[in-house]
């Protein structure tokens, strides 16, 4: 089952880890590409990104797992 949000355009969110990882990666890259962001700690950035995708069904149902996946993605892709 797909979930859509009115602020997503044509993007679809699915209640699974893969969909969450893709949404997190997209938001992380978008956030990181903004030149005037003064956030320096990785933990603070994670909190901001998670708040931006707060409507994601996987994040809502499995918040601890979602945070672990976010941290894993950052280590895996060497994103800081």
MOPAC internal coordinates of N, CA, C and O (Angstrom, degrees):
PM7 1SCF
backbone

  N    0.0000 0     0.00 0     0.00 0    0    0    0
  C    1.4380 1     0.00 0     0.00 0    1    0    0
  C    1.5244 1   109.37 1     0.00 0    2    1    0
  O    1.2310 1   120.27 1   -49.18 1    3    2    1
  N    1.2821 1   117.10 1   130.82 1    3    2    1
  C    1.4602 1   122.62 1   179.99 1    5    3    2
  C    1.5129 1   110.27 1   -96.35 1    6    5    3
  O    1.2310 1   121.14 1   -35.45 1    7    6    5
  N    1.3103 1   115.43 1   144.55 1    7    6    5
  C    1.4523 1   122.34 1   175.89 1    9    7    6
  C    1.5078 1   107.59 1  -119.30 1   10    9    7
  O    1.2310 1   120.93 1   -44.61 1   11   10    9
  N    1.3047 1   115.83 1   135.39 1   11   10    9
  C    1.4592 1   118.60 1   177.35 1   13   11   10
  C    1.5232 1   108.74 1  -120.40 1   14   13   11
  O    1.2310 1   121.54 1   -24.81 1   15   14   13
  N    1.2848 1   114.66 1   155.19 1   15   14   13
  C    1.4513 1   121.45 1   177.55 1   17   15   14
  C    1.5117 1   108.18 1  -120.53 1   18   17   15
  O    1.2310 1   120.42 1   -34.92 1   19   18   17
  N    1.3045 1   116.80 1   145.08 1   19   18   17
  C    1.4636 1   119.76 1  -176.41 1   21   19   18
  C    1.5166 1   113.06 1   -63.13 1   22   21   19
  O    1.2310 1   119.57 1   157.68 1   23   22   21
  N    1.3503 1   118.43 1   -22.32 1   23   22   21
  C    1.4586 1   119.94 1  -178.53 1   25   23   22
  C    1.5223 1   112.69 1   -96.69 1   26   25   23
  O    1.2310 1   120.15 1  -167.23 1   27   26   25
  N    1.2970 1   117.32 1    12.77 1   27   26   25
  C    1.4504 1   120.40 1  -176.96 1   29   27   26
  C    1.5126 1   114.72 1  -101.07 1   30   29   27
  O    1.2310 1   119.07 1   170.53 1   31   30   29
  N    1.2733 1   119.38 1    -9.47 1   31   30   29
  C    1.4450 1   119.15 1  -174.54 1   33   31   30
  C    1.5065 1   109.65 1    73.48 1   34   33   31
  O    1.2310 1   120.22 1    55.01 1   35   34   33
  N    1.3290 1   117.18 1  -124.99 1   35   34   33
  C    1.4547 1   121.08 1  -178.73 1   37   35   34
  C    1.5157 1   113.55 1   -97.75 1   38   37   35
  O    1.2310 1   119.59 1  -174.95 1   39   38   37
  N    1.3162 1   118.38 1     5.05 1   39   38   37
  C    1.4571 1   121.07 1   179.34 1   41   39   38
  C    1.5161 1   110.24 1   -68.94 1   42   41   39
  O    1.2310 1   121.18 1   -33.02 1   43   42   41
  N    1.3368 1   115.35 1   146.98 1   43   42   41
  C    1.4591 1   120.95 1   176.48 1   45   43   42
  C    1.5053 1   108.43 1  -122.56 1   46   45   43
  O    1.2310 1   121.25 1   -39.39 1   47   46   45
  N    1.3154 1   115.22 1   140.61 1   47   46   45
  C    1.4478 1   121.71 1   176.01 1   49   47   46
  C    1.5229 1   108.34 1  -109.29 1   50   49   47
  O    1.2310 1   121.15 1   -44.44 1   51   50   49
  N    1.3106 1   115.40 1   135.56 1   51   50   49
  C    1.4573 1   121.70 1   175.15 1   53   51   50
  C    1.5184 1   108.12 1  -114.48 1   54   53   51
  O    1.2310 1   120.68 1   -28.29 1   55   54   53
  N    1.3027 1   116.30 1   151.71 1   55   54   53
  C    1.4565 1   121.19 1  -177.27 1   57   55   54
  C    1.5241 1   109.94 1   -83.45 1   58   57   55
  O    1.2310 1   121.05 1  -114.05 1   59   58   57
  N    1.3294 1   115.60 1    65.95 1   59   58   57
  C    1.4651 1   120.75 1   175.72 1   61   59   58
  C    1.5324 1   109.64 1  -150.88 1   62   61   59
  O    1.2310 1   121.78 1   -14.94 1   63   62   61
  N    1.3155 1   114.19 1   165.06 1   63   62   61
  C    1.4651 1   120.70 1  -175.08 1   65   63   62
  C    1.5290 1   112.42 1   -64.63 1   66   65   63
  O    1.2310 1   119.83 1   143.66 1   67   66   65
  N    1.3153 1   117.93 1   -36.34 1   67   66   65
  C    1.4658 1   120.22 1  -179.77 1   69   67   66
  C    1.5263 1   111.78 1   -63.61 1   70   69   67
  O    1.2310 1   120.97 1   134.69 1   71   70   69
  N    1.3162 1   115.74 1   -45.31 1   71   70   69
  C    1.4577 1   120.10 1   178.61 1   73   71   70
  C    1.5284 1   110.20 1   -62.23 1   74   73   71
  O    1.2310 1   120.68 1   138.29 1   75   74   73
  N    1.3263 1   116.30 1   -41.71 1   75   74   73
  C    1.4618 1   119.98 1   178.14 1   77   75   74
  C    1.5241 1   110.88 1   -62.39 1   78   77   75
  O    1.2310 1   120.39 1   134.48 1   79   78   77
  N    1.3301 1   116.85 1   -45.52 1   79   78   77
  C    1.4639 1   120.99 1  -179.09 1   81   79   78
  C    1.5274 1   111.18 1   -59.83 1   82   81   79
  O    1.2310 1   120.58 1   137.75 1   83   82   81
  N    1.3219 1   116.50 1   -42.25 1   83   82   81
  C    1.4667 1   119.53 1   179.07 1   85   83   82
  C    1.5275 1   111.31 1   -64.85 1   86   85   83
  O    1.2310 1   120.53 1   137.28 1   87   86   85
  N    1.3281 1   116.60 1   -42.72 1   87   86   85
  C    1.4667 1   120.42 1   179.26 1   89   87   86
  C    1.5296 1   110.31 1   -64.30 1   90   89   87
  O    1.2310 1   120.73 1   136.88 1   91   90   89
  N    1.3363 1   116.22 1   -43.12 1   91   90   89
  C    1.4618 1   120.28 1   179.22 1   93   91   90
  C    1.5208 1   110.79 1   -62.60 1   94   93   91
  O    1.2310 1   120.28 1   132.65 1   95   94   93
  N    1.3282 1   117.08 1   -47.35 1   95   94   93
  C    1.4689 1   120.95 1  -179.91 1   97   95   94
  C    1.5314 1   111.48 1   -57.94 1   98   97   95
  O    1.2310 1   120.79 1   134.75 1   99   98   97
  N    1.3300 1   116.10 1   -45.25 1   99   98   97
  C    1.4681 1   119.97 1  -179.60 1  101   99   98
  C    1.5263 1   111.49 1   -61.12 1  102  101   99
  O    1.2310 1   120.67 1   133.88 1  103  102  101
  N    1.3225 1   116.33 1   -46.12 1  103  102  101
  C    1.4711 1   119.90 1  -179.75 1  105  103  102
  C    1.5238 1   111.23 1   -67.34 1  106  105  103
  O    1.2310 1   120.08 1   141.76 1  107  106  105
  N    1.3329 1   117.45 1   -38.24 1  107  106  105
  C    1.4708 1   120.93 1   179.57 1  109  107  106
  C    1.5284 1   109.64 1   -62.31 1  110  109  107
  O    1.2310 1   120.44 1   133.02 1  111  110  109
  N    1.3232 1   116.76 1   -46.98 1  111  110  109
  C    1.4675 1   120.52 1  -179.47 1  113  111  110
  C    1.5228 1   110.82 1   -63.63 1  114  113  111
  O    1.2310 1   120.68 1   138.64 1  115  114  113
  N    1.3206 1   116.30 1   -41.36 1  115  114  113
  C    1.4576 1   120.56 1   179.08 1  117  115  114
  C    1.5240 1   110.77 1   -63.99 1  118  117  115
  O    1.2310 1   120.40 1   135.20 1  119  118  117
  N    1.3163 1   116.84 1   -44.80 1  119  118  117
  C    1.4631 1   121.62 1   179.33 1  121  119  118
  C    1.5193 1   110.65 1   -63.92 1  122  121  119
  O    1.2310 1   120.42 1   135.36 1  123  122  121
  N    1.3242 1   116.81 1   -44.64 1  123  122  121
  C    1.4651 1   121.43 1  -177.09 1  125  123  122
  C    1.5180 1   112.96 1   -67.60 1  126  125  123
  O    1.2310 1   120.64 1   156.13 1  127  126  125
  N    1.3277 1   116.38 1   -23.87 1  127  126  125
  C    1.4684 1   118.95 1  -178.31 1  129  127  126
  C    1.5240 1   112.43 1   -84.12 1  130  129  127
  O    1.2310 1   119.72 1   173.20 1  131  130  129
  N    1.3203 1   118.14 1    -6.80 1  131  130  129
  C    1.4573 1   121.10 1   178.26 1  133  131  130
  C    1.5290 1   108.97 1   -81.34 1  134  133  131
  O    1.2310 1   120.15 1   -61.35 1  135  134  133
  N    1.3241 1   117.32 1   118.65 1  135  134  133
  C    1.4709 1   120.79 1  -171.20 1  137  135  134
  C    1.5227 1   115.72 1   -67.13 1  138  137  135
  O    1.2310 1   119.21 1   152.39 1  139  138  137
  N    1.3021 1   119.10 1   -27.61 1  139  138  137
  C    1.4630 1   118.93 1  -172.95 1  141  139  138
  C    1.5305 1   113.00 1  -103.07 1  142  141  139
  O    1.2310 1   119.90 1  -149.14 1  143  142  141
  N    1.2971 1   117.80 1    30.86 1  143  142  141
  C    1.4652 1   121.06 1   175.12 1  145  143  142
  C    1.5211 1   108.44 1   -86.94 1  146  145  143
  O    1.2310 1   120.55 1   -56.78 1  147  146  145
  N    1.3258 1   116.56 1   123.22 1  147  146  145
  C    1.4601 1   120.61 1  -176.44 1  149  147  146
  C    1.5292 1   112.75 1   -97.30 1  150  149  147
  O    1.2310 1   120.20 1  -171.37 1  151  150  149
  N    1.3155 1   117.22 1     8.63 1  151  150  149
  C    1.4573 1   120.96 1   179.56 1  153  151  150
  C    1.5240 1   108.49 1   -74.54 1  154  153  151
  O    1.2310 1   120.50 1   -53.22 1  155  154  153
  N    1.3054 1   116.66 1   126.78 1  155  154  153
  C    1.4548 1   118.96 1  -176.37 1  157  155  154
  C    1.5252 1   113.74 1  -110.36 1  158  157  155
  O    1.2310 1   119.36 1   146.83 1  159  158  157
  N    1.3207 1   118.83 1   -33.17 1  159  158  157
  C    1.4581 1   118.68 1  -176.08 1  161  159  158
  C    1.5288 1   110.77 1   -81.64 1  162  161  159
  O    1.2310 1   121.55 1   -37.95 1  163  162  161
  N    1.2987 1   114.64 1   142.05 1  163  162  161
  C    1.4633 1   120.86 1   179.24 1  165  163  162
  C    1.5266 1   110.36 1   -62.97 1  166  165  163
  O    1.2310 1   120.38 1   140.41 1  167  166  165
  N    1.3262 1   116.88 1   -39.59 1  167  166  165
  C    1.4646 1   121.25 1  -179.80 1  169  167  166
  C    1.5310 1   110.99 1   -61.97 1  170  169  167
  O    1.2310 1   120.70 1   139.19 1  171  170  169
  N    1.3187 1   116.26 1   -40.81 1  171  170  169
  C    1.4639 1   120.74 1   178.61 1  173  171  170
  C    1.5322 1   110.75 1   -65.73 1  174  173  171
  O    1.2310 1   120.78 1   138.91 1  175  174  173
  N    1.3246 1   116.11 1   -41.09 1  175  174  173
  C    1.4645 1   120.11 1   177.91 1  177  175  174
  C    1.5181 1   110.59 1   -62.59 1  178  177  175
  O    1.2310 1   120.25 1   137.74 1  179  178  177
  N    1.3246 1   117.12 1   -42.26 1  179  178  177
  C    1.4671 1   120.73 1   179.23 1  181  179  178
  C    1.5253 1   109.83 1   -59.65 1  182  181  179
  O    1.2310 1   120.14 1   134.67 1  183  182  181
  N    1.3198 1   117.33 1   -45.33 1  183  182  181
  C    1.4688 1   120.92 1   179.21 1  185  183  182
  C    1.5244 1   111.10 1   -59.38 1  186  185  183
  O    1.2310 1   120.53 1   137.50 1  187  186  185
  N    1.3215 1   116.60 1   -42.50 1  187  186  185
  C    1.4628 1   120.63 1  -179.89 1  189  187  186
  C    1.5233 1   110.57 1   -63.95 1  190  189  187
  O    1.2310 1   120.58 1   133.31 1  191  190  189
  N    1.3251 1   116.50 1   -46.69 1  191  190  189
  C    1.4645 1   120.29 1  -178.47 1  193  191  190
  C    1.5221 1   110.31 1   -64.16 1  194  193  191
  O    1.2310 1   120.07 1   136.32 1  195  194  193
  N    1.3296 1   117.47 1   -43.68 1  195  194  193
  C    1.4596 1   119.66 1   179.28 1  197  195  194
  C    1.5257 1   111.10 1   -62.03 1  198  197  195
  O    1.2310 1   120.27 1   144.82 1  199  198  197
  N    1.3152 1   117.10 1   -35.18 1  199  198  197
  C    1.4675 1   118.98 1   177.51 1  201  199  198
  C    1.5286 1   111.42 1   -69.46 1  202  201  199
  O    1.2310 1   120.50 1   150.69 1  203  202  201
  N    1.3273 1   116.64 1   -29.31 1  203  202  201
  C    1.4670 1   120.18 1   178.91 1  205  203  202
  C    1.5270 1   112.30 1   -73.59 1  206  205  203
  O    1.2310 1   120.23 1   155.17 1  207  206  205
  N    1.3257 1   117.17 1   -24.83 1  207  206  205
  C    1.4654 1   120.13 1   178.40 1  209  207  206
  C    1.5309 1   110.42 1  -113.72 1  210  209  207
  O    1.2310 1   120.60 1  -148.18 1  211  210  209
  N    1.3132 1   116.46 1    31.82 1  211  210  209
  C    1.4646 1   122.38 1  -175.23 1  213  211  210
  C    1.5243 1   113.44 1   -60.01 1  214  213  211
  O    1.2310 1   119.78 1   160.03 1  215  214  213
  N    1.3220 1   118.02 1   -19.97 1  215  214  213
  C    1.4583 1   121.25 1   179.66 1  217  215  214
  C    1.5264 1   113.08 1   -85.91 1  218  217  215
  O    1.2310 1   120.37 1   177.51 1  219  218  217
  N    1.3235 1   116.89 1    -2.49 1  219  218  217
  C    1.4656 1   118.76 1  -178.85 1  221  219  218
  C    1.5306 1   108.95 1   -65.53 1  222  221  219
  O    1.2310 1   120.10 1   -51.10 1  223  222  221
  N    1.3362 1   117.41 1   128.90 1  223  222  221
  C    1.4695 1   119.82 1  -176.09 1  225  223  222
  C    1.5253 1   114.23 1   -61.75 1  226  225  223
  O    1.2310 1   119.47 1   145.35 1  227  226  225
  N    1.3213 1   118.61 1   -34.65 1  227  226  225
  C    1.4694 1   120.26 1   178.99 1  229  227  226
  C    1.5213 1   110.45 1   -67.77 1  230  229  227
  O    1.2310 1   120.07 1   138.80 1  231  230  229
  N    1.3163 1   117.47 1   -41.20 1  231  230  229
  C    1.4598 1   121.69 1   177.68 1  233  231  230
  C    1.5286 1   110.73 1   -63.46 1  234  233  231
  O    1.2310 1   120.37 1   140.11 1  235  234  233
  N    1.3149 1   116.90 1   -39.89 1  235  234  233
  C    1.4607 1   120.29 1   179.30 1  237  235  234
  C    1.5217 1   112.34 1   -67.60 1  238  237  235
  O    1.2310 1   120.37 1   139.89 1  239  238  237
  N    1.3140 1   116.90 1   -40.11 1  239  238  237
  C    1.4627 1   120.36 1  -175.96 1  241  239  238
  C    1.5333 1   112.77 1   -84.02 1  242  241  239
  O    1.2310 1   120.15 1   146.95 1  243  242  241
  N    1.3291 1   117.32 1   -33.05 1  243  242  241
  C    1.4618 1   122.02 1  -176.34 1  245  243  242
  C    1.5318 1   110.95 1  -131.69 1  246  245  243
  O    1.2310 1   119.55 1  -114.07 1  247  246  245
  N    1.3214 1   118.46 1    65.93 1  247  246  245
  C    1.4734 1   119.90 1  -174.21 1  249  247  246
  C    1.5258 1   114.20 1   -61.63 1  250  249  247
  O    1.2310 1   119.36 1   141.93 1  251  250  249
  N    1.3159 1   118.82 1   -38.07 1  251  250  249
  C    1.4739 1   119.94 1   179.59 1  253  251  250
  C    1.5245 1   111.42 1   -67.12 1  254  253  251
  O    1.2310 1   121.21 1   135.87 1  255  254  253
  N    1.3299 1   115.29 1   -44.13 1  255  254  253
  C    1.4645 1   119.05 1   179.21 1  257  255  254
  C    1.5138 1   111.07 1   -64.90 1  258  257  255
  O    1.2310 1   120.65 1   141.53 1  259  258  257
  N    1.3322 1   116.35 1   -38.47 1  259  258  257
  C    1.4667 1   120.30 1   179.37 1  261  259  258
  C    1.5269 1   110.64 1   -61.65 1  262  261  259
  O    1.2310 1   120.47 1   137.23 1  263  262  261
  N    1.3236 1   116.70 1   -42.77 1  263  262  261
  C    1.4656 1   119.52 1   178.89 1  265  263  262
  C    1.5274 1   110.75 1   -64.75 1  266  265  263
  O    1.2310 1   120.26 1   140.33 1  267  266  265
  N    1.3246 1   117.12 1   -39.67 1  267  266  265
  C    1.4673 1   120.40 1   177.98 1  269  267  266
  C    1.5254 1   110.60 1   -64.07 1  270  269  267
  O    1.2310 1   120.45 1   140.60 1  271  270  269
  N    1.3177 1   116.75 1   -39.40 1  271  270  269
  C    1.4672 1   120.62 1   177.80 1  273  271  270
  C    1.5264 1   110.04 1   -64.81 1  274  273  271
  O    1.2310 1   120.34 1   138.06 1  275  274  273
  N    1.3152 1   116.95 1   -41.94 1  275  274  273
  C    1.4677 1   120.41 1   178.44 1  277  275  274
  C    1.5240 1   110.52 1   -59.71 1  278  277  275
  O    1.2310 1   120.44 1   132.96 1  279  278  277
  N    1.3168 1   116.77 1   -47.04 1  279  278  277
  C    1.4730 1   120.54 1   179.17 1  281  279  278
  C    1.5228 1   111.15 1   -63.82 1  282  281  279
  O    1.2310 1   120.30 1   140.52 1  283  282  281
  N    1.3229 1   117.03 1   -39.48 1  283  282  281
  C    1.4615 1   121.03 1   177.87 1  285  283  282
  C    1.5263 1   111.18 1   -63.63 1  286  285  283
  O    1.2310 1   120.61 1   136.93 1  287  286  285
  N    1.3449 1   116.44 1   -43.07 1  287  286  285
  C    1.4728 1   120.22 1   179.66 1  289  287  286
  C    1.5348 1   110.61 1   -60.21 1  290  289  287
  O    1.2310 1   120.56 1   140.40 1  291  290  289
  N    1.3062 1   116.53 1   -39.60 1  291  290  289
  C    1.4645 1   119.54 1  -179.51 1  293  291  290
  C    1.5252 1   111.26 1   -66.45 1  294  293  291
  O    1.2310 1   120.74 1   140.46 1  295  294  293
  N    1.3272 1   116.18 1   -39.54 1  295  294  293
  C    1.4833 1   119.54 1   176.55 1  297  295  294
  C    1.5182 1   110.61 1   -69.11 1  298  297  295
  O    1.2310 1   120.22 1   135.80 1  299  298  297
  N    1.3158 1   117.18 1   -44.20 1  299  298  297
  C    1.4593 1   122.64 1  -177.72 1  301  299  298
  C    1.5312 1   111.83 1   -60.84 1  302  301  299
  O    1.2310 1   121.31 1   134.05 1  303  302  301
  N    1.3163 1   115.09 1   -45.95 1  303  302  301
  C    1.4622 1   120.13 1  -176.29 1  305  303  302
  C    1.5233 1   112.53 1   -92.90 1  306  305  303
  O    1.2310 1   120.92 1  -179.37 1  307  306  305
  N    1.3294 1   115.84 1     0.63 1  307  306  305
  C    1.4794 1   121.82 1  -179.80 1  309  307  306
  C    1.5210 1   111.18 1    54.56 1  310  309  307
  O    1.2310 1   121.61 1  -132.98 1  311  310  309
  N    1.3354 1   114.52 1    47.02 1  311  310  309
  C    1.4581 1   121.08 1   177.99 1  313  311  310
  C    1.5190 1   108.82 1  -100.40 1  314  313  311
  O    1.2310 1   120.47 1   -54.79 1  315  314  313
  N    1.3007 1   116.71 1   125.21 1  315  314  313
  C    1.4681 1   120.72 1   177.53 1  317  315  314
  C    1.4928 1   111.38 1  -131.49 1  318  317  315
  O    1.2310 1   120.10 1   180.00 1  319  318  317

